[in-house]
C-alpha cells in the first residue's frame, strides 16, 4: 500500500469515526454548530499528520504542531461566543479554550444537558475528534506493519459520547417478537466495531499482498507480525462488542451509570442565612421605597419573579434543603417554556444578594454591565426548584449588586387554577423537619396548629386546603413591626391611607414557637366567639408574609401535601397584587417584596398567596360578647406638629465688638512653626495610634448595641478577635463549644453557651445577660494576658489577625498557642 493510498484510507476511516462521534455527542450538545468542530478536526488532523509524515517529524514535534493548530482554531471553532468584542474577547477565548483541555471535562459533567455552545463546552469534543483523526492518520502513515493499531483511536469519539452523555438511553425498539434495548447506543457501538474490524482487516493484509506482488515469500517473522495484527483486530472488535452487547441487560433498565451521575454539580448554599428571616428588613423605611430592581417585560410579563425557594424547615426557619434542592448547577441551555417572553432585569441600589429574580427560564441569561463575563461564569440554576443564583467570587461573594443586569426568555404562563389531591397520605409517619417534606407531619410538635386545622373540619384535598388558606388570611391581620417608631412608619402610613389600616404590633421570625403563638391567637378567639361567628369577630392572628407563608406551608404538610416557601415579587398592574403587598410593573421596591407558598399535586406546583387582610383589625372579645351589627369608626383628627421657623430666636442688637489691635509681628511666625511641628508629630504618631484606636472603637461600637442579642454576640466576637490577635488560631468552621475549647478559658466556655442561646433560643436573652457576656469577655482577656510580657502585649495590640490579615511568617498552631497560656485547670 502506497503512502497516498494509506492517507486516503486513513482519511476515510477518520471521517467515518468523526461522523459516529457527532451522532454519539449530539444528545450532549444538540446544536448544529457541533458540525463545525467536527469538520475542522477532520481537516486539521489529517493535514498535520500528513505534514509530519512527509517532513519526518518526530513525535514531540508533531504533537507541538497539533497543539499550535488547536490553539489557533479553538476560537471560533469551539468557543464561538468569544469572537466579539475584538480583540480582547478572542484572546480570552483562546486562554479559556486551552484551560478547558484540563478543566472542561469535569465542567461538562456538572452541567445539565444539552449544553449547546455554552462557554468552552465544545472544547472536549473538538479535542477528542482532533486527536482521533491525527492519531489514526499518523499511525497509518508512520507505523507500517503496526497500522492496525489505529483501530483504537477510531473508537474514541463514540466512547466520548457514551461516557459524557446522559444516563438516560433511547427507547426500546420493538420488531415483532423481538425487543432491542437502547437501539441508538447499540447501533453506534456496532458501527464503531464494524469500522475497527474493517480497518484491521484492510491494513493487516496489505503487507502480505504487497509481498506477493513482488514475488517474495513470507518469512517466519512476517507470519508472527500477521498474528500480532490479527490479535489486535480481535481485541479491538471484542472491546466494541463487549461495550455494545454485553451491557445490554443493564441498558434494558432504562438508564445507565455514567460519571455524570457521580460528580455532584456542587454549589450548596446551606451556609446562607434564610432569606425569609430577612423579609421584614425590606419593610422598614430605609428599603420600603428603595428600588430593588427594575423589570422590563413588555406587554405580557410573567406573573411572578422568584428570588429564593425554601423547601426545608427545622423548627427555627425555612431554608434551602441539603438534598437536591440545595444543589445548583450551571445553566448552559434553556428549557422549552409555555408562553415565552423576553424579560430584562436591572439591579437597583436597594438589593444585593446571591438570589437572581427569575421566572421559569427558557434561555440562558445574557448579562451586561461591567461584570457581565464574571456573572455569566457564576450563574447557577436549580432545575428542581427553579431558583437561580449568581455567585461571582465564590462563597465570599455578595452576589448581584447595583448596576448588574441581564435579559432572558422567561415563561409568562398563568398560575394553575386549582390544586389536586396530595401525593402523600396525611399523618403518615414522623416528620423529619430538618430534611424537609417526607410525606407526614408530626402533630405533637405543634399542637396549636394541629388544633386549628382540626377545628376547621376540612378534608385533606385541594379544595380543603384552599379553604384553610382563605380562612387563615381572613382571620389574620397584616403587621410588619413591633412598633411604629422612627424608621418603621412608612408602611403603616401607606396602608392607613389606602385601607384605613390600624397599627398592631407583631413579632418577627417564623420559628415553631412563633407560629404556635399565631395559631394560639386564632384558637383562643374562635373559642371565645364560637366557630359560627362572623368573620370580623374571628380576626386574631397578627403578622405578615413571613409568618403566614410558613404557617400555610406547614398546614399543607399536615394534610399530606409537599410544600415550599417562595420569596419574590408579583408583576403586573394594581389587580395583580394583594392588599398590603402590591405588584410592581417596572420598578420593584421593598414594598413589593412578597412571600407565598407553592404546593405540589400530581400535575406540578401550584402557588398560593398567603398575605393576611389589612382592613379589619383584631378585637378583644369576652366569651359570649357580640359586636354591634353596624359598627362605626370614629373619625381621627390628628393635629400636625409644626416646628417653629428658623431664625425666630432671640437676637441681639449689640454692635460688633471693636477689632483688637494686631499683635506683635514676631508672634505669628513662632505660632506657625509650633503648629507645623505639632502637626508633623501628629502625622508621625497617627500610624501608631490608628490601630489601637480602631480596635477600641470597634469594641465600643459592639458594646453600645441597643439590641441585647447583638450586644451579646458582639462580646463573643470581641473575645475571638482578642484571642486571634494574641496568636491563637481560632477555627472558622467549628461550633462555639469547640472554639471555646481552643480558647482554653472558663469565661470562653461560659460565653459560648450564652452566645448559642442568643442565636438559637426563641426567647433570646436580656440586657443583664448581655452585660454578663461583656464581663466574661473582659475576664477572658485578663486571664489570657496574665502571663504576657510587655512586648507580647504590644504585639497583640498591633496584630491584624482579627481583621483577617496574615503575614508570611509561620503562625503558631493551636497547641503551641494554648501551651503559652496560664494553666487554669486546677482553678476551674
C-alpha positions in Angstrom: 0.0 0.0 0.0 1.5 3.3 -1.1 1.7 6.4 1.1 -1.1 8.0 -0.9 -3.4 5.1 -0.6 -2.7 4.8 3.2 -3.5 8.6 3.5 -6.8 8.1 1.6 -7.8 5.1 3.7 -6.9 6.9 7.0 -8.9 9.9 5.9 -12.0 7.8 5.0 -11.8 5.9 8.3 -11.3 9.2 10.3 -14.3 10.7 8.5 -16.5 7.7 9.5 -15.2 7.9 13.1 -16.0 11.6 13.2 -19.5 11.0 11.9 -20.1 8.4 14.5 -18.7 10.8 17.1 -21.1 13.6 16.1 -24.1 11.2 16.3 -22.9 10.0 19.8 -22.3 13.5 21.1 -25.5 15.0 19.7 -27.5 14.4 22.9 -24.8 16.3 24.8 -24.9 19.4 22.6 -28.0 19.4 20.4 -26.6 22.3 18.4 -25.8 22.4 14.7 -22.5 24.2 15.5 -21.2 20.8 16.5 -20.6 20.1 12.8 -18.1 22.9 12.7 -15.5 21.5 15.1 -16.1 18.1 13.5 -15.2 19.4 10.0 -12.2 21.4 11.3 -10.9 18.5 13.3 -11.1 16.2 10.2 -9.2 18.7 8.0 -6.7 19.8 10.6 -6.0 16.3 11.9 -5.3 14.9 8.5 -3.3 17.9 7.4 -1.0 18.0 10.5 -0.4 14.2 10.4 0.3 14.2 6.6 2.8 17.1 7.0 4.5 15.4 9.9 4.9 12.2 7.9 6.2 14.0 4.9 8.7 16.0 6.9 9.6 13.0 9.1 9.0 15.0 12.2 9.5 13.1 15.5 6.5 12.5 17.8 7.1 15.6 20.1 7.4 17.9 17.1 4.2 16.6 15.6 2.4 17.0 18.9 3.6 20.6 19.2 2.4 21.4 15.7 -1.0 19.8 16.6 -1.2 22.0 19.7 -0.4 25.1 17.8 -3.2 24.3 15.3 -5.6 23.7 18.1 -4.8 27.0 19.9 -5.2 28.9 16.6 -8.5 27.4 15.7 -10.2 26.9 19.2 -11.7 30.4 18.6 -14.2 30.4 16.9 -14.4 26.7 16.3 -15.0 25.6 19.9 -15.6 28.9 21.6 -17.8 30.8 19.1 -19.1 33.4 21.5 -15.6 34.8 22.0 -15.4 36.4 18.6 -16.7 39.8 19.9 -15.7 42.2 21.1 -12.4 42.2 19.2 -9.5 41.8 20.1 -9.8 41.1 23.9 -12.6 38.5 23.7 -10.7 36.2 21.2 -7.6 36.4 23.3 -9.5 35.5 26.5 -11.3 32.8 24.5 -8.0 31.2 23.5 -6.9 31.2 27.1 -10.2 29.7 28.2 -10.1 27.1 25.4 -6.6 25.9 26.4 -7.6 25.8 30.0 -10.6 23.7 29.1 -8.3 21.0 27.8 -7.7 20.2 31.5 -10.8 21.6 33.2 -13.5 21.2 30.6 -14.1 17.5 31.2 -15.4 17.9 34.8 -17.3 21.1 33.9 -19.1 19.2 31.2 -20.1 16.5 33.7 -21.5 19.1 36.1 -23.8 20.7 33.5 -27.4 19.8 32.7 -27.8 18.5 29.2 -27.9 19.8 26.5 -25.1 22.3 26.8 -25.1 23.7 23.3 -22.2 26.2 22.7 -22.1 27.3 26.3 -18.7 28.8 27.2 -16.0 26.3 26.4 -18.0 23.1 26.5 -17.3 22.3 22.8 -13.6 22.1 23.5 -13.6 18.5 24.8 -15.5 17.3 21.7 -13.2 19.2 19.4 -10.1 17.9 21.2 -11.3 14.2 21.0 -12.2 14.5 17.3 -8.9 16.2 16.5 -6.8 13.7 18.4 -8.8 10.8 16.8 -8.1 12.0 13.3 -4.5 12.9 14.0 -3.6 9.6 15.7 -5.4 7.5 13.1 -3.7 9.2 10.2 -0.3 9.4 11.9 -0.3 5.7 12.8 -1.4 4.7 9.4 1.3 6.7 7.7 4.2 6.1 10.1 3.6 2.8 11.8 3.9 0.4 8.8 3.1 -3.1 10.0 1.6 -1.7 13.2 -1.1 0.2 11.2 -3.9 -2.0 12.6 -3.3 -0.3 16.0 -5.1 2.8 14.5 -8.3 1.0 15.2 -8.1 2.0 18.9 -8.4 5.8 18.4 -11.3 5.2 15.9 -13.3 4.1 19.0 -12.6 7.3 21.0 -15.5 9.5 19.5 -18.2 7.0 20.4 -16.6 6.4 23.8 -16.7 10.2 24.4 -20.4 10.4 23.7 -21.1 7.4 25.9 -19.1 8.5 28.9 -20.1 12.2 28.9 -23.7 11.7 27.7 -26.9 11.4 29.7 -27.7 8.4 31.9 -31.0 8.1 30.0 -30.9 5.8 27.0 -33.0 5.7 23.9 -36.4 4.0 23.9 -36.5 0.3 23.1 -37.2 -0.8 19.5 -39.8 -3.4 19.0 -39.5 -5.6 15.9 -42.3 -8.2 16.1 -41.5 -10.6 19.0 -38.0 -9.0 19.5 -37.1 -6.0 21.6 -33.8 -4.2 21.2 -32.9 -2.2 24.2 -31.1 1.2 23.7 -31.0 0.9 19.9 -29.3 4.2 19.3 -26.4 3.4 21.7 -26.1 -0.2 20.4 -26.1 1.0 16.8 -23.3 3.5 17.4 -21.1 0.9 19.1 -21.9 -1.7 16.4 -20.8 0.9 13.8 -17.6 1.6 15.7 -16.9 -2.1 15.9 -17.5 -2.6 12.2 -15.3 0.3 11.4 -12.5 -1.0 13.6 -12.8 -4.5 12.1 -12.7 -3.3 8.5 -9.6 -1.2 9.3 -7.8 -4.1 10.9 -8.7 -6.5 8.0 -7.7 -3.9 5.4 -4.3 -3.0 6.9 -3.4 -6.4 8.2 -3.3 -8.0 4.7 -1.7 -5.0 3.0 1.9 -6.1 3.6 1.3 -9.7 2.5 -0.4 -8.6 -0.7 2.5 -6.3 -1.5 5.0 -9.1 -0.8 3.1 -11.4 -3.1 3.0 -8.8 -5.8 6.8 -8.6 -5.5 7.1 -12.4 -5.7 8.6 -12.7 -2.2 7.6 -15.4 0.2 6.6 -14.6 3.8 9.2 -15.2 6.4 8.5 -16.6 9.8 8.9 -13.0 11.2 6.2 -11.8 8.9 3.9 -14.6 10.0 4.4 -13.6 13.6 3.7 -9.9 12.6 0.5 -11.0 10.9 -0.5 -13.0 14.0 0.0 -9.8 16.1 -2.1 -7.8 13.8 -4.9 -10.4 13.8 -4.7 -10.3 17.6 -5.1 -6.5 17.6 -8.1 -6.8 15.4 -9.7 -9.4 17.6 -9.1 -7.3 20.7 -10.5 -4.2 19.1 -13.6 -5.9 17.9 -14.1 -7.6 21.3 -13.9 -4.2 23.1 -16.6 -2.7 20.9 -18.8 -5.8 21.0 -18.4 -6.0 24.8 -19.5 -2.4 25.3 -22.4 -2.6 22.8 -23.8 -6.0 23.5 -22.6 -7.4 26.8 -24.1 -4.4 28.7 -27.4 -4.7 27.0 -29.2 -6.2 30.2 -28.0 -3.1 32.1 -29.3 -0.8 29.4 -32.6 -2.6 29.4 -33.4 -1.0 32.8 -33.8 2.4 31.0 -30.7 4.1 32.4 -27.0 3.6 32.5 -24.4 4.7 35.0 -22.1 7.4 33.7 -19.6 9.6 35.5 -22.2 12.5 35.3 -24.2 10.6 38.0 -21.2 10.5 40.3 -20.0 14.1 40.1 -22.0 16.4 42.3 -22.9 19.6 40.5 -21.8 21.3 43.6 -22.8 24.7 44.8 -24.6 24.1 48.0 -25.9 27.2 49.7 -26.7 25.9 53.2 -24.4 28.5 54.7 -26.6 31.3 53.5 -29.0 32.7 56.2 -32.7 32.1 55.5 -33.9 34.9 53.1 -37.4 34.6 54.7 -35.8 35.6 58.1 -34.7 38.9 56.5 -38.1 39.7 55.0 -39.0 42.5 57.4 -35.8 44.4 56.7 -37.4 45.4 53.3 -40.5 46.7 55.0 -38.6 49.3 57.1 -38.4 52.9 55.8 -34.8 52.5 54.5 -35.8 50.0 51.9 -39.6 50.3 51.7 -39.4 52.8 48.8 -35.8 51.9 47.7 -35.5 50.3 44.2 -34.5 46.7 44.5 -34.5 46.0 40.7 -36.2 47.3 37.6 -38.1 44.9 35.2 -38.8 45.3 31.5 -41.1 42.5 30.3 -43.1 44.1 27.6 -46.8 43.7 27.2 -47.1 40.2 28.7 -44.8 39.9 31.8 -44.5 36.8 33.9 -47.0 36.8 36.8 -44.2 36.3 39.4 -40.4 36.7 39.7 -39.0 34.3 42.2 -35.9 35.0 44.3 -35.5 32.2 46.8 -37.2 28.9 47.1 -37.1 27.4 50.6 -38.2 23.8 51.0 -36.8 22.6 54.4 -38.0 23.5 57.9 -36.2 22.7 61.1 -38.4 24.3 63.6 -36.3 27.6 63.5 -36.7 28.8 59.9 -37.4 27.8 56.4 -34.2 27.3 54.3 -32.8 25.6 51.3 -32.6 21.9 52.0 -29.4 19.9 51.9 -30.6 17.4 49.2 -31.2 18.2 45.5 -33.0 21.5 46.3 -29.7 22.8 47.7 -27.5 21.9 44.7 -27.2 24.4 41.9 -25.7 23.7 38.5 -24.7 25.8 35.6 -27.4 26.6 33.1 -26.0 26.0 29.6 -29.2 25.9 27.7 -32.8 26.9 28.3 -35.9 24.8 28.6 -39.0 24.9 26.4 -41.4 27.1 28.3 -45.1 28.0 27.9 -45.8 31.5 26.6 -42.2 32.7 26.3 -41.4 36.4 26.7 -38.2 38.3 27.0 -37.5 39.9 30.4 -34.8 42.3 31.3 -33.8 42.9 34.9 -31.6 45.7 36.2 -30.5 45.6 39.9 -31.0 48.8 41.8 -29.4 50.3 44.9 -31.7 48.6 47.4 -30.8 45.0 46.6 -27.6 42.9 46.8 -27.5 39.2 47.2 -26.9 35.9 45.5 -30.6 35.3 44.5 -31.4 36.3 41.0 -35.0 37.3 40.3 -36.3 35.0 37.5 -39.4 33.1 36.3 -39.1 29.8 34.6 -36.1 30.2 32.2 -36.4 29.5 28.5 -32.9 30.7 27.6 -29.5 31.3 29.2 -29.4 34.8 30.7 -27.3 37.3 28.8 -25.6 39.6 31.3 -24.5 43.2 30.7 -22.6 45.8 32.7 -19.0 45.9 33.9 -19.2 42.4 35.5 -21.0 40.7 32.6 -18.4 38.0 32.0 -17.9 37.4 35.7 -21.6 37.0 36.3 -22.1 34.7 33.3 -19.4 32.4 34.7 -21.0 32.4 38.2 -24.7 31.9 37.2 -26.3 28.7 38.5 -29.8 27.3 38.5 -31.6 24.6 40.5 -33.8 22.9 37.9 -35.8 21.1 40.6 -36.9 24.4 42.3 -36.3 26.9 39.5 -34.3 29.2 41.8 -31.3 31.0 40.3 -28.2 32.4 42.0 -25.2 34.4 40.9 -22.1 34.0 43.0 -19.1 35.8 41.4 -16.2 35.3 43.8 -17.4 32.0 45.3 -18.6 31.6 48.9 -17.4 35.1 49.9 -19.4 36.7 47.1 -22.1 39.3 47.8 -23.8 38.2 44.6 -25.7 40.7 42.5 -25.3 44.4 43.2 -26.3 47.7 41.8 -25.7 48.1 38.1 -25.8 44.4 37.3 -28.3 43.4 34.6 -29.4 40.5 32.4 -32.1 39.6 29.9 -33.5 36.1 29.2 -36.5 34.4 27.8 -38.9 33.5 30.7 -42.3 31.9 30.9 -45.4 34.1 31.2 -47.7 31.2 31.7 -50.6 31.9 34.2 -50.8 30.2 37.6 -52.7 26.9 37.7 -56.4 27.3 38.6 -56.7 24.7 41.3 -54.9 22.2 43.4 -55.4 18.4 43.1 -55.0 15.6 45.6 -51.9 15.3 47.7 -49.1 12.9 46.8 -48.9 11.5 50.3 -51.4 10.4 52.9 -51.7 12.9 55.8 -50.4 12.0 59.2 -48.3 9.1 58.0 -45.0 8.6 59.9 -43.0 11.1 61.8 -41.8 14.3 60.0 -38.1 14.9 59.7 -38.3 18.7 59.9 -34.7 19.2 59.1 -34.9 17.2 55.9 -37.9 19.0 54.6 -41.1 17.2 53.5 -41.3 13.5 53.9 -44.9 12.8 53.4 -46.0 13.1 57.0 -46.5 15.6 59.8 -45.7 15.4 63.5 -48.9 16.6 65.1 -47.3 16.6 68.6 -44.6 19.1 67.5 -47.1 21.9 67.0 -50.4 21.2 68.9 -51.9 24.7 68.3 -51.5 24.4 64.6 -53.0 20.9 64.6 -55.9 22.0 66.8 -56.7 24.9 64.4 -56.6 22.6 61.4 -58.8 20.0 63.2 -61.3 22.7 64.2 -61.9 23.8 60.6 -63.1 20.3 59.7 -61.8 20.5 56.1 -60.9 17.4 54.0 -57.4 16.6 53.0 -58.0 17.7 49.4 -57.0 20.5 47.2 -60.3 22.3 47.9 -60.0 21.7 51.6 -56.5 23.2 51.7 -57.6 26.2 49.6 -60.4 26.8 52.1 -57.9 26.6 55.0 -55.7 29.2 53.3 -58.7 31.5 52.7 -59.7 31.3 56.4 -56.1 31.8 57.6 -55.8 35.0 55.5 -59.3 36.3 56.6 -58.6 35.8 60.3 -55.1 37.3 60.1 -54.1 40.9 60.2 -51.1 42.5 58.5 -48.3 44.0 60.6 -44.6 44.3 59.8 -43.2 45.5 63.1 -43.2 45.5 66.9 -43.6 49.3 66.9 -44.4 52.2 64.7 -41.5 54.2 65.8 -38.8 56.0 63.8 -37.8 54.1 60.7 -40.8 51.8 60.7 -43.7 54.2 59.9 -43.9 54.3 56.1 -45.7 51.0 55.6 -48.4 51.7 58.1 -48.9 55.2 56.8 -49.3 53.8 53.3 -51.8 51.2 54.4 -53.7 53.6 56.6 -54.2 56.0 53.7 -55.4 53.2 51.3 -57.3 50.9 53.6 -57.7 52.5 57.0 -55.3 50.0 58.5 -54.6 50.4 62.2 -51.2 49.5 63.7 -51.0 46.3 65.6 -47.6 45.1 66.9 -46.3 41.7 65.8 -43.0 39.9 66.5 -40.8 38.7 63.6 -39.5 35.3 63.0 -41.1 32.1 61.9 -39.9 29.5 64.4 -42.2 26.8 65.7 -42.8 28.9 68.9 -43.7 32.0 66.9 -46.1 30.1 64.6 -47.6 28.4 67.7 -48.3 31.8 69.1 -50.1 32.8 65.9 -52.3 29.7 65.9 -52.9 30.1 69.7 -54.3 33.6 69.0 -56.6 32.1 66.3 -57.8 29.2 68.5 -58.4 31.4 71.5 -60.5 33.9 69.5 -62.5 31.1 67.9 -63.2 29.6 71.3 -64.4 33.0 72.7 -66.8 33.9 69.9 -67.7 30.4 68.6 -67.0 28.8 65.3 -70.2 30.2 63.7 -69.3 33.8 64.5 -68.9 36.4 61.7 -65.5 36.6 60.0 -64.7 40.0 61.5 -65.0 38.6 65.0 -62.6 35.8 64.3 -59.7 38.1 63.3 -56.9 37.5 65.8 -53.6 36.4 64.2 -51.2 39.3 63.6 -48.2 39.0 61.4 -47.0 39.4 57.8 -46.0 37.2 54.9 -43.1 35.7 56.9 -45.3 34.1 59.5 -48.3 33.3 57.2 -46.2 31.7 54.5 -44.5 29.5 57.0 -47.8 28.7 58.7 -49.6 27.9 55.4 -46.7 25.7 54.3 -46.9 23.6 57.5 -50.7 23.4 57.2 -50.2 21.9 53.7 -47.8 19.4 55.1 -50.3 18.5 57.8 -52.7 17.4 55.0 -50.1 15.4 53.2 -49.0 18.0 50.6 -45.5 18.7 49.7 -44.9 22.5 50.1 -42.3 25.2 50.0 -42.0 28.9 50.6 -41.0 31.3 47.8 -39.7 34.8 48.2 -40.2 37.2 45.3 -42.4 39.8 43.7 -45.6 39.8 41.7 -45.6 41.6 38.3 -48.5 43.4 36.7 -51.0 46.2 37.4 -52.9 47.0 40.5 -55.1 43.9 40.3 -52.1 41.6 40.2 -51.1 42.1 43.8 -52.9 41.7 47.1 -53.9 44.4 49.6 -50.9 45.4 51.6 -48.3 43.8 49.2 -48.9 45.3 45.7 -47.5 44.1 42.5 -44.8 46.1 40.6 -44.9 46.9 36.9 -41.4 48.3 36.1 -39.6 49.2 39.4 -39.8 46.8 42.3 -39.2 48.2 45.8 -39.2 46.8 49.3 -42.9 47.4 49.4 -43.5 44.9 46.6 -41.4 42.1 48.1 -43.7 39.2 49.0 -43.7 35.6 50.2 -46.1 32.9 49.1 -46.1 29.2 49.1 -46.2 26.5 46.4 -48.0 23.2 47.0 -47.4 20.2 44.9 -50.0 17.8 43.4 -49.8 15.2 40.7 -49.6 17.9 37.9 -46.9 20.1 39.5 -46.5 23.1 41.8 -49.4 25.4 42.5 -48.8 28.9 44.1 -50.9 30.3 46.9 -50.9 33.9 48.1 -50.9 34.0 51.9 -50.8 37.7 52.9 -53.3 38.5 55.7 -56.0 41.1 55.2 -55.5 44.7 56.2 -59.0 46.2 56.8 -60.4 44.5 59.9 -58.2 44.7 63.0 -58.4 42.1 65.8 -60.7 43.0 68.7 -60.6 41.6 72.2 -63.9 39.9 72.9 -65.0 38.3 76.1 -66.8 35.0 75.9 -70.4 35.5 74.8 -69.9 39.1 73.9 -71.2 40.2 70.5 -70.0 43.1 68.4 -72.7 45.6 67.1 -74.3 44.7 63.9 -73.4 48.0 62.3 -70.1 49.3 63.9 -68.9 52.8 63.3 -65.4 54.0 63.1 -64.7 57.3 64.9 -63.1 60.0 62.8 -59.5 60.6 63.6 -58.4 64.2 63.9 -54.7 64.4 64.1 -53.0 67.7 64.7 -49.9 68.1 62.7 -46.8 69.2 64.6 -45.1 72.2 63.1 -41.6 73.2 64.1 -41.1 76.9 64.7 -39.5 78.7 61.7 -35.8 79.0 61.8 -34.2 82.3 62.7 -37.0 83.5 65.1 -35.0 83.1 68.3 -33.6 85.9 70.5 -31.5 88.3 68.6 -29.0 90.8 70.0 -28.8 94.4 68.9 -25.4 94.8 70.3 -22.8 96.2 67.9 -19.9 94.1 66.8 -17.0 94.3 69.2 -14.3 96.5 68.1 -11.3 94.9 66.5 -8.3 94.3 68.7 -5.1 95.8 67.7 -2.8 93.4 65.8 -0.2 91.5 67.9 3.5 92.0 67.6 4.9 90.9 64.2 7.1 88.2 65.7 4.3 86.1 67.3 2.8 84.8 64.1 5.9 83.1 62.7 6.5 81.5 66.1 3.0 80.1 66.3 3.2 78.9 62.7 6.4 77.0 63.4 5.0 75.5 66.6 1.8 74.5 64.8 3.6 72.8 61.9 5.8 71.0 64.4 2.8 69.6 66.3 1.1 68.7 63.1 4.2 66.8 61.9 4.5 64.9 65.2 0.8 64.1 65.0 1.2 62.7 61.5 4.1 60.6 62.6 2.2 59.3 65.6 -1.0 58.6 63.6 0.0 55.2 62.2 1.0 54.1 65.7 -2.3 55.3 67.2 -4.6 54.3 64.4 -4.8 50.5 65.0 -5.3 50.6 68.8 -7.9 53.4 68.3 -9.7 51.3 65.6 -9.8 48.3 67.9 -11.1 50.4 70.8 -13.7 52.0 68.6 -14.8 48.5 67.3 -15.1 47.3 70.9 -17.1 50.4 71.9 -19.5 50.0 68.9 -20.2 46.4 69.7 -20.8 47.2 73.4 -23.1 50.1 72.6 -25.5 47.9 70.5 -29.1 48.5 71.7 -30.3 45.0 71.0 -29.1 42.7 73.8 -28.7 39.7 71.4 -26.5 41.7 69.1 -24.6 43.1 72.1 -24.0 39.5 73.4 -22.8 38.3 70.0 -20.5 41.3 69.8 -19.0 40.3 73.2 -18.4 36.8 71.8 -16.8 38.2 68.6 -14.7 40.5 70.6 -13.4 37.5 72.6 -12.5 35.7 69.4 -10.7 38.8 68.0 -8.7 39.3 71.1 -7.6 35.6 71.0 -6.7 35.8 67.4 -4.6 38.9 68.0 -2.9 37.1 70.9 -1.8 34.4 68.5 -4.4 31.7 69.0 -5.5 30.1 65.7 -9.3 30.3 66.0 -11.0 27.7 63.9 -13.5 29.2 61.5 -15.7 26.2 60.7 -16.1 24.8 64.2 -19.1 25.4 66.6 -18.8 27.7 69.5 -18.2 24.9 72.1 -15.2 23.7 70.0 -13.9 27.2 69.6 -14.3 27.8 73.4 -12.2 24.7 74.0 -9.5 26.1 71.8 -9.6 29.4 73.6 -9.0 27.5 76.8 -10.5 29.8 79.4 -13.5 29.3 81.7 -15.2 32.6 80.6 -14.9 31.5 77.0 -16.8 28.2 77.7 -19.5 30.1 79.6 -19.8 32.7 76.9 -20.1 30.1 74.1 -23.2 28.6 75.8 -24.8 32.0 76.2 -24.0 33.0 72.6 -25.7 29.9 71.3 -28.7 30.8 73.4 -28.7 34.3 71.9 -28.8 32.9 68.4 -31.0 29.8 68.7 -33.3 30.4 71.6 -36.8 31.7 70.6 -36.9 33.8 73.8 -33.4 35.3 73.2 -31.5 36.9 76.1 -32.0 40.1 78.1 -29.8 43.1 78.9 -28.4 41.7 82.1 -27.2 38.6 80.4 -25.6 40.7 77.6 -23.7 42.7 80.2 -22.6 39.4 81.7 -21.2 38.4 78.3 -19.1 41.5 78.2 -17.9 40.9 81.7 -16.9 37.4 80.6 -15.1 38.9 77.6 -13.1 41.2 80.0 -12.3 38.2 82.2 -11.2 36.2 79.3 -8.9 39.0 78.2 -7.4 39.4 81.7 -6.9 35.7 82.0 -5.3 35.4 78.6 -2.9 38.3 79.1 -1.9 37.5 82.7 1.3 35.8 81.6 2.1 38.2 78.8 5.2 40.4 78.9 5.3 44.0 77.7 6.4 43.1 74.2 3.8 40.4 73.9 1.1 42.9 74.8 2.4 45.4 72.2 2.4 42.7 69.5 -1.2 41.8 70.4 -2.2 45.5 70.3 -0.8 45.9 66.8 -1.7 42.5 65.4 -4.0 42.4 62.4 -5.3 38.9 62.8 -8.7 40.0 63.9 -9.1 41.9 60.6 -8.2 38.8 58.6 -4.6 39.9 57.7 -2.0 37.2 58.0 1.7 37.5 57.4 4.2 35.2 55.7 5.7 34.1 59.0 4.6 30.8 60.3 1.6 31.1 62.6 1.7 29.1 65.8 -0.6 26.1 66.0 -3.4 25.9 68.4 -1.4 23.6 70.7 1.6 26.0 70.7 -0.7 28.9 71.4 -2.5 27.2 74.2 0.8 26.0 75.7 1.8 29.6 76.4 -1.4 30.4 78.2 -1.6 30.1 82.0 -2.9 26.7 83.2 -6.2 27.3 84.9 -7.4 23.8 85.1 -7.0 23.5 88.8 -8.5 26.9 89.4 -11.6 25.8 87.5 
